[in-house]
Amino acid sequence: MPEKNIIGSQIVNLRNSHGYTQDDLAKLLGYSKQTISNWETGLKTPRMGAIQKLADIFKVNKSYIIDGEKNPDKLFTIYEQLNNERKNNVYNYANNQLEEQNKVVQMPTTNTVKVYGAVSAGTGEYMVDNQPEEVDYSGSVPEHDFAVTVNGDSMTPLFDDKQIIFVKKAQEARSGQIVIADYDGQAYVKKFVQDNDGCRLVSLNKKYHDLPINEEHEMSLFGIVVL
């Protein structure tokens, strides 16, 4: 059974709900129509920067595009129930608020995060159990339980080598979520997939083989990657 293309399906749904063609969305993002088509069909996976742009355009959380979580934005749900005149009123008000917000000059901030070792995006890595290393991090820091560094390229284009990622502790995951897993004693960052073919840990870079989850291997979860 083919792996479900959650990100592609979400992009199609959001694009259609806003009345955009692939050409329209390509122009808004600054990409080609072919790139949008590749995302939607699952031939390619958009990088995190592109996912952030999509989230900004459609006014949703990045997790809605990546995980397919329903109803991430109560305001959008209410908006969809309004008639055209009231929708226009909401749009004008929100646009005015955005213009006022953009008038405020915000200085870039640098946060300090605690990084608990590394996880492999390739062939395995041992996580550090001792004191974390405090490092500077530029950008927004989501609510998380711990942070780790990615080693390797098996999760490109979603995560790059040496990128810091943030994790919420969890012992279970839904199919399609990005997880930090202990697999045969080594720590990996992979996509967890469960379908008619069974359970496995999947790399986004197809040059890497899947890691089957069965009685021949020991596997437990450290947590779910949050974005």
PyMOL commands that set and color helices and strands:
alter all, ss='L'
color gray80, all
select helices_A, chain A and resi 6-17+22-29+33-41+48-58+62-67+74-79+84-102
alter helices_A, ss='H'
color red, helices_A
select strands_A, chain A and resi 110-120+133-138+146-151+164-169+178-183+186-195+198-202+211-213+219-226
alter strands_A, ss='S'
color yellow, strands_A
deselect
rebuild
show_as cartoon
